[in-house]
Amino acid sequence: MGKPDKYGNVHRVGGGTGPMFWLFLLFLGLKLTGFIAWSWWWVTAPLWGPIVVLLGVGGSLLGVAVICLLSIFIVEKISG
């Protein structure tokens, strides 16, 4: 555990192991013992899946923002 700062808050450095890492370990154990016959892509999906989802959501939001800005620009260009 870290030292408290002047306000009494203790800041911890490092994230530790999250639930996705534990899910990966579970899938890994099941794959290595032969209980599941999944592709290694699916076994490792808890490690890279959240990043792909975040990039997909971020890309979608960026695409919607660009379309909105372009439509505003076009409407102002036509009106003005």
C-alpha positions as CSV (number, residue, x, y, z in Angstrom):
1,M,0.0,0.0,0.0
2,G,1.2,3.5,-0.8
3,K,1.8,6.5,1.5
4,P,-1.0,8.9,2.1
5,D,-0.7,12.3,0.6
6,K,-1.3,15.6,2.5
7,Y,-5.1,15.1,2.2
8,G,-5.0,11.6,3.5
9,N,-5.7,9.9,0.2
10,V,-3.7,6.8,-0.6
11,H,-2.8,6.4,-4.3
12,R,-2.1,2.9,-5.6
13,V,0.2,2.5,-8.6
14,G,-0.5,-0.3,-11.0
15,G,-3.8,-1.9,-11.9
16,G,-3.4,-5.4,-10.7
17,T,-5.4,-8.1,-12.3
18,G,-8.8,-7.3,-13.7
19,P,-11.7,-9.6,-14.4
20,M,-10.7,-9.9,-18.1
21,F,-7.3,-11.3,-17.1
22,W,-9.0,-13.9,-14.8
23,L,-11.4,-14.8,-17.6
24,F,-8.4,-15.3,-19.9
25,L,-6.8,-17.6,-17.3
26,L,-10.0,-19.6,-17.0
27,F,-10.2,-20.0,-20.8
28,L,-6.5,-20.9,-21.0
29,G,-6.9,-23.6,-18.3
30,L,-10.0,-25.0,-20.1
31,K,-8.2,-25.0,-23.4
32,L,-5.0,-26.6,-22.1
33,T,-7.0,-29.3,-20.3
34,G,-9.1,-30.1,-23.3
35,F,-12.5,-29.0,-21.9
36,I,-13.0,-26.6,-24.8
37,A,-11.8,-26.8,-28.4
38,W,-12.0,-23.1,-29.1
39,S,-9.6,-21.3,-31.4
40,W,-6.7,-19.5,-29.6
41,W,-8.3,-16.2,-30.9
42,W,-11.3,-16.8,-28.6
43,V,-9.2,-18.0,-25.7
44,T,-7.2,-14.7,-25.8
45,A,-10.2,-12.6,-26.6
46,P,-10.5,-11.3,-23.0
47,L,-7.1,-9.7,-23.4
48,W,-7.6,-7.9,-26.7
49,G,-11.4,-7.8,-27.0
50,P,-12.0,-4.7,-24.8
51,I,-9.5,-2.7,-26.8
52,V,-11.3,-3.6,-30.1
53,V,-14.7,-2.7,-28.6
54,L,-13.3,0.7,-27.4
55,L,-11.8,1.4,-30.8
56,G,-15.0,0.4,-32.5
57,V,-17.2,2.6,-30.3
58,G,-14.7,5.5,-30.6
59,G,-14.5,5.1,-34.4
60,S,-18.3,5.0,-34.6
61,L,-18.7,8.2,-32.5
62,L,-16.0,9.9,-34.5
63,G,-17.8,8.9,-37.7
64,V,-21.1,10.3,-36.4
65,A,-19.4,13.5,-35.4
66,V,-17.8,14.0,-38.8
67,I,-21.2,13.4,-40.6
68,C,-22.9,15.8,-38.3
69,L,-20.3,18.5,-38.8
70,L,-20.3,18.0,-42.6
71,S,-24.1,18.2,-42.7
72,I,-24.1,21.4,-40.7
73,F,-21.4,22.8,-43.0
74,I,-23.4,21.9,-46.1
75,V,-26.7,23.3,-44.8
76,E,-24.9,26.6,-43.9
77,K,-23.3,26.7,-47.3
78,I,-26.6,26.2,-49.1
79,S,-28.5,28.6,-46.9
80,G,-25.8,31.4,-46.8
